[in-house]
Protein backbone atom coordinates (compact mmCIF):
# COMPACT_ATOMS: atom_id res chain seq x y z
CA UNK A 1 0.00 0.00 0.00
CA UNK A 2 1.34 3.42 -1.01
CA UNK A 3 2.13 5.71 1.93
CA UNK A 4 1.21 9.35 1.46
CA UNK A 5 2.89 12.24 3.22
CA UNK A 6 0.26 13.44 5.69
CA UNK A 7 -0.26 17.20 5.65
CA UNK A 8 -3.71 16.99 7.21
CA UNK A 9 -5.00 17.96 10.68
CA UNK A 10 -4.49 14.44 12.00
CA UNK A 11 -3.57 11.71 12.03
CA UNK A 12 0.00 12.86 11.55
CA UNK A 13 3.15 11.11 10.45
CA UNK A 14 4.95 9.40 13.33
CA UNK A 15 8.65 9.38 14.10
CA UNK A 16 10.58 6.11 13.61
CA UNK A 17 11.02 5.90 17.40
CA UNK A 18 7.27 6.10 18.04
CA UNK A 19 6.54 3.56 15.31
CA UNK A 20 9.13 1.21 16.77
CA UNK A 21 7.56 1.45 20.23
CA UNK A 22 4.11 0.48 18.93
CA UNK A 23 5.61 -2.73 17.55
CA UNK A 24 7.00 -3.92 20.88
CA UNK A 25 5.55 -7.13 22.35
CA UNK A 26 2.53 -6.30 24.55
CA UNK A 27 2.81 -6.66 28.31
CA UNK A 28 0.17 -7.31 30.93
CA UNK A 29 -1.85 -4.20 31.57
CA UNK A 30 -2.20 -5.03 35.28
CA UNK A 31 1.52 -5.27 36.01
CA UNK A 32 3.92 -2.93 37.83
CA UNK A 33 5.91 -2.42 34.63
CA UNK A 34 2.88 -1.14 32.74
CA UNK A 35 1.72 0.93 35.74
CA UNK A 36 5.09 2.68 35.54
CA UNK A 37 4.53 3.57 31.87
CA UNK A 38 1.04 4.86 32.62
CA UNK A 39 2.27 6.95 35.54
CA UNK A 40 4.94 8.58 33.38
CA UNK A 41 2.37 9.28 30.65
CA UNK A 42 0.10 11.00 33.17
CA UNK A 43 2.96 13.16 34.44
CA UNK A 44 4.04 14.09 30.92
CA UNK A 45 0.45 14.92 29.98
CA UNK A 46 0.18 17.27 32.96
CA UNK A 47 3.25 19.04 31.58
CA UNK A 48 1.64 19.43 28.15
CA UNK A 49 -1.74 20.46 29.61
CA UNK A 50 0.03 22.91 31.94
CA UNK A 51 -2.06 21.59 34.82
CA UNK A 52 -1.84 20.15 38.30
CA UNK A 53 -5.19 18.43 37.79
CA UNK A 54 -5.79 14.71 37.25
CA UNK A 55 -5.39 13.59 33.65
CA UNK A 56 -7.43 10.62 32.44
CA UNK A 57 -6.30 8.38 29.57
CA UNK A 58 -9.03 6.68 27.51
CA UNK A 59 -8.63 4.10 24.77
CA UNK A 60 -10.91 5.80 22.25
CA UNK A 61 -10.93 8.73 19.82
CA UNK A 62 -11.06 12.38 20.80
CA UNK A 63 -14.83 12.46 20.37
CA UNK A 64 -15.08 9.90 23.17
CA UNK A 65 -13.32 12.37 25.46
CA UNK A 66 -15.84 15.05 24.50
CA UNK A 67 -18.65 12.57 25.12
CA UNK A 68 -17.18 11.61 28.50
CA UNK A 69 -16.87 15.27 29.52
CA UNK A 70 -20.55 15.93 28.86
CA UNK A 71 -22.01 12.59 29.94
CA UNK A 72 -20.15 12.61 33.25
CA UNK A 73 -21.44 16.05 34.23
CA UNK A 74 -24.92 16.33 32.71
CA UNK A 75 -28.32 15.53 34.17
CA UNK A 76 -31.42 15.40 32.00
CA UNK A 77 -32.70 18.94 31.49
CA UNK A 78 -29.39 20.65 32.31
CA UNK A 79 -28.51 23.64 30.19
CA UNK A 80 -25.13 23.79 28.46
CA UNK A 81 -24.04 26.84 26.49
CA UNK A 82 -22.37 25.50 23.34
CA UNK A 83 -20.24 27.80 21.21
CA UNK A 84 -20.70 26.47 17.68
CA UNK A 85 -17.43 27.46 16.11
CA UNK A 86 -17.41 24.84 13.35
CA UNK A 87 -18.05 21.13 12.86
CA UNK A 88 -16.44 20.10 16.13
CA UNK A 89 -17.72 22.96 18.24
CA UNK A 90 -21.21 22.12 16.99
CA UNK A 91 -20.62 18.48 17.92
CA UNK A 92 -20.76 19.44 21.60
CA UNK A 93 -24.34 20.59 21.07
CA UNK A 94 -25.27 17.23 19.55
CA UNK A 95 -23.67 15.37 22.46
CA UNK A 96 -25.55 17.49 25.02
CA UNK A 97 -28.86 16.80 23.29
CA UNK A 98 -28.12 13.08 23.08
CA UNK A 99 -28.05 12.92 26.90
CA UNK A 100 -31.28 14.83 27.34
CA UNK A 101 -29.64 18.17 28.01
CA UNK A 102 -30.65 21.54 26.63
CA UNK A 103 -28.08 23.11 24.33
CA UNK A 104 -28.06 26.90 24.36
CA UNK A 105 -26.23 27.41 21.09
CA UNK A 106 -24.06 30.43 20.28
CA UNK A 107 -23.82 30.35 16.47
CA UNK A 108 -20.51 31.41 14.95
CA UNK A 109 -19.93 31.91 11.24
CA UNK A 110 -17.40 29.41 9.93
CA UNK A 111 -14.03 31.08 9.48
CA UNK A 112 -14.79 33.63 12.21
CA UNK A 113 -14.35 33.59 15.97
CA UNK A 114 -17.08 34.17 18.55
CA UNK A 115 -18.21 37.51 19.94
CA UNK A 116 -17.47 37.57 23.68
CA UNK A 117 -20.46 39.79 24.44
CA UNK A 118 -22.78 37.42 22.56
CA UNK A 119 -21.54 34.49 24.65
CA UNK A 120 -21.93 36.53 27.85
CA UNK A 121 -25.54 37.38 26.98
CA UNK A 122 -26.50 33.75 26.30
CA UNK A 123 -24.87 32.59 29.53
CA UNK A 124 -26.51 35.39 31.56
CA UNK A 125 -29.98 34.51 30.25
CA UNK A 126 -29.52 30.78 30.84
CA UNK A 127 -29.22 28.47 33.80
CA UNK A 128 -25.95 27.17 32.39
CA UNK A 129 -24.26 24.26 34.10
CA UNK A 130 -21.37 24.43 31.67
CA UNK A 131 -19.94 26.25 28.67
CA UNK A 132 -18.36 24.22 25.87
CA UNK A 133 -15.83 25.41 23.31
CA UNK A 134 -13.61 23.83 20.69
CA UNK A 135 -10.34 25.71 21.13
CA UNK A 136 -8.76 25.02 17.75
CA UNK A 137 -11.42 24.38 15.10
CA UNK A 138 -9.75 22.40 12.32
CA UNK A 139 -12.86 22.48 10.12
CA UNK A 140 -12.41 26.23 9.74
CA UNK A 141 -8.76 26.84 10.60
CA UNK A 142 -9.66 29.14 13.49
CA UNK A 143 -8.22 29.23 17.02
CA UNK A 144 -10.50 30.77 19.66
CA UNK A 145 -9.80 32.80 22.77
CA UNK A 146 -10.39 30.17 25.44
CA UNK A 147 -9.16 32.39 28.25
CA UNK A 148 -12.08 34.81 27.80
CA UNK A 149 -14.57 31.95 28.12
CA UNK A 150 -12.87 30.77 31.28
CA UNK A 151 -13.50 34.19 32.80
CA UNK A 152 -17.19 34.06 31.87
CA UNK A 153 -17.52 30.56 33.33
CA UNK A 154 -15.93 31.71 36.57
CA UNK A 155 -18.16 34.78 36.79
CA UNK A 156 -21.30 32.66 36.38
CA UNK A 157 -20.02 29.72 38.45
CA UNK A 158 -20.42 27.13 35.72
CA UNK A 159 -18.05 24.51 34.34
CA UNK A 160 -15.80 25.29 31.41
CA UNK A 161 -15.37 22.31 29.07
CA UNK A 162 -12.69 22.84 26.42
CA UNK A 163 -11.93 20.64 23.42
CA UNK A 164 -8.18 21.08 22.92
CA UNK A 165 -7.85 18.00 20.74
CA UNK A 166 -6.05 19.81 17.91
CA UNK A 167 -4.14 22.39 19.93
CA UNK A 168 -2.75 20.38 22.86
CA UNK A 169 0.98 19.92 22.31
CA UNK A 170 1.09 22.35 19.40
CA UNK A 171 -0.29 25.61 20.72
CA UNK A 172 -0.71 27.27 24.09
CA UNK A 173 -3.21 25.40 26.27
CA UNK A 174 -3.09 26.84 29.78
CA UNK A 175 -5.59 24.57 31.46
CA UNK A 176 -5.23 25.88 35.00
CA UNK A 177 -4.51 29.52 34.21
CA UNK A 178 -7.54 29.75 31.91
CA UNK A 179 -9.87 28.12 34.42
CA UNK A 180 -10.64 25.07 32.28
CA UNK A 181 -12.50 22.45 34.31
CA UNK A 182 -12.50 19.65 31.75
CA UNK A 183 -10.01 19.75 28.89
CA UNK A 184 -9.93 17.06 26.21
CA UNK A 185 -7.08 15.95 23.96
CA UNK A 186 -6.39 13.39 21.25
CA UNK A 187 -3.27 11.35 20.58
CA UNK A 188 -3.06 11.62 16.78
CA UNK A 189 -2.88 15.39 16.44
CA UNK A 190 -0.16 17.69 17.85
CA UNK A 191 1.01 15.05 20.32
CA UNK A 192 2.16 13.03 17.27
CA UNK A 193 1.21 9.65 18.70
CA UNK A 194 -0.85 6.85 17.11
CA UNK A 195 -4.59 7.43 16.71
CA UNK A 196 -6.90 5.73 19.18
CA UNK A 197 -6.23 7.42 22.52
CA UNK A 198 -7.86 10.43 24.15
CA UNK A 199 -7.06 12.38 27.28
CA UNK A 200 -9.10 14.41 29.76
CA UNK A 201 -7.76 16.86 32.36
CA UNK A 202 -10.28 17.30 35.19
CA UNK A 203 -10.36 20.00 37.88
CA UNK A 204 -11.47 19.49 41.47
CA UNK A 205 -14.54 21.61 40.77
CA UNK A 206 -15.48 19.27 37.92
CA UNK A 207 -14.85 16.18 40.07
CA UNK A 208 -17.36 17.46 42.61
CA UNK A 209 -20.00 17.65 39.89
CA UNK A 210 -19.02 14.32 38.35
CA UNK A 211 -19.07 12.36 41.59
CA UNK A 212 -22.52 13.67 42.57
CA UNK A 213 -23.93 13.19 39.08
CA UNK A 214 -26.32 10.42 38.06
CA UNK A 215 -24.10 9.42 35.13
CA UNK A 216 -25.89 7.75 32.27
CA UNK A 217 -22.87 6.11 30.67
CA UNK A 218 -20.56 3.26 31.60
CA UNK A 219 -17.33 3.03 29.62
CA UNK A 220 -16.94 6.81 29.49
CA UNK A 221 -17.81 7.41 33.14
CA UNK A 222 -14.97 9.65 34.31
CA UNK A 223 -15.64 8.75 37.95
CA UNK A 224 -14.57 5.17 37.16
CA UNK A 225 -11.32 6.40 35.69
CA UNK A 226 -10.57 8.45 38.79
CA UNK A 227 -11.00 5.42 41.04
CA UNK A 228 -8.53 3.48 38.91
CA UNK A 229 -6.19 6.46 38.63
CA UNK A 230 -5.66 6.29 42.40
CA UNK A 231 -4.41 2.73 41.86
CA UNK A 232 -2.13 3.73 38.96
CA UNK A 233 -4.22 1.84 36.43
CA UNK A 234 -7.26 2.12 34.15
CA UNK A 235 -10.76 0.74 34.73
CA UNK A 236 -10.82 -1.15 31.43
CA UNK A 237 -8.22 -2.82 29.21
CA UNK A 238 -6.14 -0.06 27.61
CA UNK A 239 -4.47 -0.29 24.23
CA UNK A 240 -1.06 -1.30 25.50
CA UNK A 241 0.81 -0.79 22.23
CA UNK A 242 -0.75 2.60 21.54
CA UNK A 243 0.32 3.70 25.00
CA UNK A 244 3.87 2.55 24.22
CA UNK A 245 3.75 4.93 21.26
CA UNK A 246 2.20 7.75 23.28
CA UNK A 247 4.87 7.37 25.96
CA UNK A 248 7.62 7.85 23.39
CA UNK A 249 5.81 10.77 21.72
CA UNK A 250 5.49 12.53 25.08
CA UNK A 251 9.15 11.89 25.77
CA UNK A 252 9.98 13.59 22.49
CA UNK A 253 7.82 16.58 23.44
CA UNK A 254 9.73 16.86 26.70
CA UNK A 255 13.03 16.73 24.80
CA UNK A 256 11.96 19.44 22.36
CA UNK A 257 10.47 21.54 25.15
CA UNK A 258 6.86 22.74 25.11
CA UNK A 259 7.81 26.37 24.52
CA UNK A 260 9.99 25.42 21.53
CA UNK A 261 7.28 23.14 20.17
CA UNK A 262 4.66 25.88 20.32
CA UNK A 263 7.06 28.31 18.64
CA UNK A 264 7.71 25.78 15.85
CA UNK A 265 4.00 25.33 15.19
CA UNK A 266 3.41 29.08 15.12
CA UNK A 267 6.30 29.58 12.71
CA UNK A 268 4.92 26.87 10.42
CA UNK A 269 1.52 28.58 10.48
CA UNK A 270 2.99 31.98 9.63
CA UNK A 271 5.04 30.47 6.82
CA UNK A 272 2.00 28.67 5.39
CA UNK A 273 -0.12 31.82 5.41
CA UNK A 274 2.68 33.86 3.85
CA UNK A 275 3.11 31.25 1.11
CA UNK A 276 -0.63 31.18 0.41
CA UNK A 277 -0.78 34.95 -0.03
CA UNK A 278 2.30 34.90 -2.26
CA UNK A 279 0.59 32.26 -4.44
CA UNK A 280 -2.39 34.58 -4.88
CA UNK A 281 -4.64 32.41 -2.71
CA UNK A 282 -7.30 33.67 -0.30
CA UNK A 283 -7.20 32.49 3.29
CA UNK A 284 -10.51 31.27 4.74
CA UNK A 285 -10.03 32.08 8.44
CA UNK A 286 -10.00 35.62 9.78
CA UNK A 287 -6.35 36.77 10.02
CA UNK A 288 -6.63 37.63 13.71
CA UNK A 289 -7.93 34.17 14.63
CA UNK A 290 -5.97 31.91 12.29
CA UNK A 291 -5.03 28.52 13.72
CA UNK A 292 -1.42 27.68 14.46
CA UNK A 293 -1.82 23.99 13.62
CA UNK A 294 -3.90 23.99 10.42
CA UNK A 295 -4.37 26.59 7.68
CA UNK A 296 -7.61 26.82 5.69
CA UNK A 297 -7.46 28.23 2.16
CA UNK A 298 -10.22 28.94 -0.36
CA UNK A 299 -10.13 26.90 -3.55
CA UNK A 300 -9.03 29.24 -6.36
CA UNK A 301 -11.41 29.90 -9.22
CA UNK A 302 -11.29 27.23 -11.89
CA UNK A 303 -10.07 24.42 -9.60
CA UNK A 304 -12.19 21.57 -8.31
CA UNK A 305 -11.24 19.77 -5.15
CA UNK A 306 -9.96 16.82 -7.16
CA UNK A 307 -8.20 19.13 -9.57
CA UNK A 308 -6.23 20.64 -6.71
CA UNK A 309 -5.90 18.25 -3.77
CA UNK A 310 -6.27 15.23 -6.02
CA UNK A 311 -3.47 16.37 -8.31
CA UNK A 312 -1.15 17.11 -5.38
CA UNK A 313 -1.82 13.63 -4.06
CA UNK A 314 -1.38 11.86 -7.42
CA UNK A 315 1.69 13.77 -8.59
CA UNK A 316 3.54 14.33 -5.33
CA UNK A 317 2.16 11.73 -2.94
CA UNK A 318 1.12 14.44 -0.45
CA UNK A 319 -2.28 14.39 1.23
CA UNK A 320 -3.95 17.67 2.15
CA UNK A 321 -7.41 17.90 3.73
CA UNK A 322 -10.57 19.12 2.04
CA UNK A 323 -13.46 21.15 3.40
CA UNK A 324 -16.27 19.67 5.49
CA UNK A 325 -20.03 20.13 5.61
CA UNK A 326 -21.17 23.24 3.69
CA UNK A 327 -17.60 24.29 2.78
CA UNK A 328 -16.80 20.92 1.18
CA UNK A 329 -15.23 21.56 -2.21
CA UNK A 330 -14.82 25.24 -1.37
CA UNK A 331 -11.72 25.15 0.82
CA UNK A 332 -8.69 22.96 1.40
CA UNK A 333 -6.63 22.67 4.58
CA UNK A 334 -2.94 22.18 5.19
CA UNK A 335 -2.11 20.52 8.50
CA UNK A 336 1.21 21.60 9.98
CA UNK A 337 1.09 19.87 13.33
CA UNK A 338 2.97 17.19 15.19
CA UNK A 339 6.28 16.38 13.55
CA UNK A 340 6.02 18.78 10.62
CA UNK A 341 9.08 20.96 10.13
CA UNK A 342 10.43 23.24 7.41
CA UNK A 343 11.30 20.51 4.85
CA UNK A 344 7.82 18.94 5.05
CA UNK A 345 6.10 22.30 4.71
CA UNK A 346 8.28 23.31 1.79
CA UNK A 347 7.42 20.07 0.01
CA UNK A 348 3.68 20.74 0.12
CA UNK A 349 4.11 24.40 -0.87
CA UNK A 350 6.29 23.43 -3.83
CA UNK A 351 3.79 20.77 -4.92
CA UNK A 352 0.89 23.18 -4.58
CA UNK A 353 2.71 25.82 -6.62
CA UNK A 354 3.33 23.37 -9.43
CA UNK A 355 -0.28 22.15 -9.60
CA UNK A 356 -1.61 25.71 -9.48
CA UNK A 357 0.80 26.89 -12.16
CA UNK A 358 0.09 23.96 -14.46
CA UNK A 359 -3.64 24.52 -13.98
CA UNK A 360 -3.44 28.12 -15.15
CA UNK A 361 -3.65 29.91 -11.81
CA UNK A 362 -2.20 33.42 -11.80
CA UNK A 363 0.94 33.21 -9.68
CA UNK A 364 4.66 33.69 -9.87
CA UNK A 365 6.10 30.21 -9.53
CA UNK A 366 8.50 30.04 -6.61
CA UNK A 367 6.97 33.03 -4.83
CA UNK A 368 5.19 30.86 -2.26
CA UNK A 369 8.31 28.95 -1.38
CA UNK A 370 10.31 32.19 -1.14
CA UNK A 371 7.73 33.75 1.19
CA UNK A 372 7.75 30.73 3.48
CA UNK A 373 11.53 30.68 3.60
CA UNK A 374 11.58 34.34 4.53
CA UNK A 375 9.44 33.57 7.58
CA UNK A 376 11.77 30.75 8.62
CA UNK A 377 14.73 33.07 8.13
CA UNK A 378 13.15 35.76 10.33
CA UNK A 379 12.40 33.35 13.16
CA UNK A 380 15.74 31.59 13.01
C-alpha positions in Angstrom: 0.0 0.0 0.0 1.3 3.4 -1.0 2.1 5.7 1.9 1.2 9.3 1.5 2.9 12.2 3.2 0.3 13.4 5.7 -0.3 17.2 5.6 -3.7 17.0 7.2 -5.0 18.0 10.7 -4.5 14.4 12.0 -3.6 11.7 12.0 0.0 12.9 11.6 3.2 11.1 10.5 5.0 9.4 13.3 8.6 9.4 14.1 10.6 6.1 13.6 11.0 5.9 17.4 7.3 6.1 18.0 6.5 3.6 15.3 9.1 1.2 16.8 7.6 1.5 20.2 4.1 0.5 18.9 5.6 -2.7 17.5 7.0 -3.9 20.9 5.5 -7.1 22.4 2.5 -6.3 24.6 2.8 -6.7 28.3 0.2 -7.3 30.9 -1.8 -4.2 31.6 -2.2 -5.0 35.3 1.5 -5.3 36.0 3.9 -2.9 37.8 5.9 -2.4 34.6 2.9 -1.1 32.7 1.7 0.9 35.7 5.1 2.7 35.5 4.5 3.6 31.9 1.0 4.9 32.6 2.3 7.0 35.5 4.9 8.6 33.4 2.4 9.3 30.7 0.1 11.0 33.2 3.0 13.2 34.4 4.0 14.1 30.9 0.4 14.9 30.0 0.2 17.3 33.0 3.2 19.0 31.6 1.6 19.4 28.2 -1.7 20.5 29.6 0.0 22.9 31.9 -2.1 21.6 34.8 -1.8 20.2 38.3 -5.2 18.4 37.8 -5.8 14.7 37.3 -5.4 13.6 33.6 -7.4 10.6 32.4 -6.3 8.4 29.6 -9.0 6.7 27.5 -8.6 4.1 24.8 -10.9 5.8 22.2 -10.9 8.7 19.8 -11.1 12.4 20.8 -14.8 12.5 20.4 -15.1 9.9 23.2 -13.3 12.4 25.5 -15.8 15.1 24.5 -18.7 12.6 25.1 -17.2 11.6 28.5 -16.9 15.3 29.5 -20.5 15.9 28.9 -22.0 12.6 29.9 -20.2 12.6 33.2 -21.4 16.1 34.2 -24.9 16.3 32.7 -28.3 15.5 34.2 -31.4 15.4 32.0 -32.7 18.9 31.5 -29.4 20.6 32.3 -28.5 23.6 30.2 -25.1 23.8 28.5 -24.0 26.8 26.5 -22.4 25.5 23.3 -20.2 27.8 21.2 -20.7 26.5 17.7 -17.4 27.5 16.1 -17.4 24.8 13.4 -18.1 21.1 12.9 -16.4 20.1 16.1 -17.7 23.0 18.2 -21.2 22.1 17.0 -20.6 18.5 17.9 -20.8 19.4 21.6 -24.3 20.6 21.1 -25.3 17.2 19.6 -23.7 15.4 22.5 -25.6 17.5 25.0 -28.9 16.8 23.3 -28.1 13.1 23.1 -28.1 12.9 26.9 -31.3 14.8 27.3 -29.6 18.2 28.0 -30.7 21.5 26.6 -28.1 23.1 24.3 -28.1 26.9 24.4 -26.2 27.4 21.1 -24.1 30.4 20.3 -23.8 30.3 16.5 -20.5 31.4 15.0 -19.9 31.9 11.2 -17.4 29.4 9.9 -14.0 31.1 9.5 -14.8 33.6 12.2 -14.3 33.6 16.0 -17.1 34.2 18.5 -18.2 37.5 19.9 -17.5 37.6 23.7 -20.5 39.8 24.4 -22.8 37.4 22.6 -21.5 34.5 24.7 -21.9 36.5 27.8 -25.5 37.4 27.0 -26.5 33.8 26.3 -24.9 32.6 29.5 -26.5 35.4 31.6 -30.0 34.5 30.2 -29.5 30.8 30.8 -29.2 28.5 33.8 -25.9 27.2 32.4 -24.3 24.3 34.1 -21.4 24.4 31.7 -19.9 26.3 28.7 -18.4 24.2 25.9 -15.8 25.4 23.3 -13.6 23.8 20.7 -10.3 25.7 21.1 -8.8 25.0 17.8 -11.4 24.4 15.1 -9.8 22.4 12.3 -12.9 22.5 10.1 -12.4 26.2 9.7 -8.8 26.8 10.6 -9.7 29.1 13.5 -8.2 29.2 17.0 -10.5 30.8 19.7 -9.8 32.8 22.8 -10.4 30.2 25.4 -9.2 32.4 28.3 -12.1 34.8 27.8 -14.6 32.0 28.1 -12.9 30.8 31.3 -13.5 34.2 32.8 -17.2 34.1 31.9 -17.5 30.6 33.3 -15.9 31.7 36.6 -18.2 34.8 36.8 -21.3 32.7 36.4 -20.0 29.7 38.4 -20.4 27.1 35.7 -18.1 24.5 34.3 -15.8 25.3 31.4 -15.4 22.3 29.1 -12.7 22.8 26.4 -11.9 20.6 23.4 -8.2 21.1 22.9 -7.8 18.0 20.7 -6.1 19.8 17.9 -4.1 22.4 19.9 -2.7 20.4 22.9 1.0 19.9 22.3 1.1 22.4 19.4 -0.3 25.6 20.7 -0.7 27.3 24.1 -3.2 25.4 26.3 -3.1 26.8 29.8 -5.6 24.6 31.5 -5.2 25.9 35.0 -4.5 29.5 34.2 -7.5 29.7 31.9 -9.9 28.1 34.4 -10.6 25.1 32.3 -12.5 22.5 34.3 -12.5 19.6 31.7 -10.0 19.7 28.9 -9.9 17.1 26.2 -7.1 15.9 24.0 -6.4 13.4 21.2 -3.3 11.4 20.6 -3.1 11.6 16.8 -2.9 15.4 16.4 -0.2 17.7 17.8 1.0 15.0 20.3 2.2 13.0 17.3 1.2 9.7 18.7 -0.8 6.8 17.1 -4.6 7.4 16.7 -6.9 5.7 19.2 -6.2 7.4 22.5 -7.9 10.4 24.1 -7.1 12.4 27.3 -9.1 14.4 29.8 -7.8 16.9 32.4 -10.3 17.3 35.2 -10.4 20.0 37.9 -11.5 19.5 41.5 -14.5 21.6 40.8 -15.5 19.3 37.9 -14.9 16.2 40.1 -17.4 17.5 42.6 -20.0 17.7 39.9 -19.0 14.3 38.3 -19.1 12.4 41.6 -22.5 13.7 42.6 -23.9 13.2 39.1 -26.3 10.4 38.1 -24.1 9.4 35.1 -25.9 7.7 32.3 -22.9 6.1 30.7 -20.6 3.3 31.6 -17.3 3.0 29.6 -16.9 6.8 29.5 -17.8 7.4 33.1 -15.0 9.6 34.3 -15.6 8.7 38.0 -14.6 5.2 37.2 -11.3 6.4 35.7 -10.6 8.5 38.8 -11.0 5.4 41.0 -8.5 3.5 38.9 -6.2 6.5 38.6 -5.7 6.3 42.4 -4.4 2.7 41.9 -2.1 3.7 39.0 -4.2 1.8 36.4 -7.3 2.1 34.1 -10.8 0.7 34.7 -10.8 -1.2 31.4 -8.2 -2.8 29.2 -6.1 -0.1 27.6 -4.5 -0.3 24.2 -1.1 -1.3 25.5 0.8 -0.8 22.2 -0.8 2.6 21.5 0.3 3.7 25.0 3.9 2.6 24.2 3.8 4.9 21.3 2.2 7.8 23.3 4.9 7.4 26.0 7.6 7.8 23.4 5.8 10.8 21.7 5.5 12.5 25.1 9.1 11.9 25.8 10.0 13.6 22.5 7.8 16.6 23.4 9.7 16.9 26.7 13.0 16.7 24.8 12.0 19.4 22.4 10.5 21.5 25.1 6.9 22.7 25.1 7.8 26.4 24.5 10.0 25.4 21.5 7.3 23.1 20.2 4.7 25.9 20.3 7.1 28.3 18.6 7.7 25.8 15.9 4.0 25.3 15.2 3.4 29.1 15.1 6.3 29.6 12.7 4.9 26.9 10.4 1.5 28.6 10.5 3.0 32.0 9.6 5.0 30.5 6.8 2.0 28.7 5.4 -0.1 31.8 5.4 2.7 33.9 3.8 3.1 31.3 1.1 -0.6 31.2 0.4 -0.8 34.9 0.0 2.3 34.9 -2.3 0.6 32.3 -4.4 -2.4 34.6 -4.9 -4.6 32.4 -2.7 -7.3 33.7 -0.3 -7.2 32.5 3.3 -10.5 31.3 4.7 -10.0 32.1 8.4 -10.0 35.6 9.8 -6.3 36.8 10.0 -6.6 37.6 13.7 -7.9 34.2 14.6 -6.0 31.9 12.3 -5.0 28.5 13.7 -1.4 27.7 14.5 -1.8 24.0 13.6 -3.9 24.0 10.4 -4.4 26.6 7.7 -7.6 26.8 5.7 -7.5 28.2 2.2 -10.2 28.9 -0.4 -10.1 26.9 -3.5 -9.0 29.2 -6.4 -11.4 29.9 -9.2 -11.3 27.2 -11.9 -10.1 24.4 -9.6 -12.2 21.6 -8.3 -11.2 19.8 -5.1 -10.0 16.8 -7.2 -8.2 19.1 -9.6 -6.2 20.6 -6.7 -5.9 18.3 -3.8 -6.3 15.2 -6.0 -3.5 16.4 -8.3 -1.1 17.1 -5.4 -1.8 13.6 -4.1 -1.4 11.9 -7.4 1.7 13.8 -8.6 3.5 14.3 -5.3 2.2 11.7 -2.9 1.1 14.4 -0.5 -2.3 14.4 1.2 -4.0 17.7 2.1 -7.4 17.9 3.7 -10.6 19.1 2.0 -13.5 21.1 3.4 -16.3 19.7 5.5 -20.0 20.1 5.6 -21.2 23.2 3.7 -17.6 24.3 2.8 -16.8 20.9 1.2 -15.2 21.6 -2.2 -14.8 25.2 -1.4 -11.7 25.1 0.8 -8.7 23.0 1.4 -6.6 22.7 4.6 -2.9 22.2 5.2 -2.1 20.5 8.5 1.2 21.6 10.0 1.1 19.9 13.3 3.0 17.2 15.2 6.3 16.4 13.6 6.0 18.8 10.6 9.1 21.0 10.1 10.4 23.2 7.4 11.3 20.5 4.8 7.8 18.9 5.0 6.1 22.3 4.7 8.3 23.3 1.8 7.4 20.1 0.0 3.7 20.7 0.1 4.1 24.4 -0.9 6.3 23.4 -3.8 3.8 20.8 -4.9 0.9 23.2 -4.6 2.7 25.8 -6.6 3.3 23.4 -9.4 -0.3 22.2 -9.6 -1.6 25.7 -9.5 0.8 26.9 -12.2 0.1 24.0 -14.5 -3.6 24.5 -14.0 -3.4 28.1 -15.2 -3.6 29.9 -11.8 -2.2 33.4 -11.8 0.9 33.2 -9.7 4.7 33.7 -9.9 6.1 30.2 -9.5 8.5 30.0 -6.6 7.0 33.0 -4.8 5.2 30.9 -2.3 8.3 29.0 -1.4 10.3 32.2 -1.1 7.7 33.8 1.2 7.7 30.7 3.5 11.5 30.7 3.6 11.6 34.3 4.5 9.4 33.6 7.6 11.8 30.8 8.6 14.7 33.1 8.1 13.1 35.8 10.3 12.4 33.3 13.2 15.7 31.6 13.0 
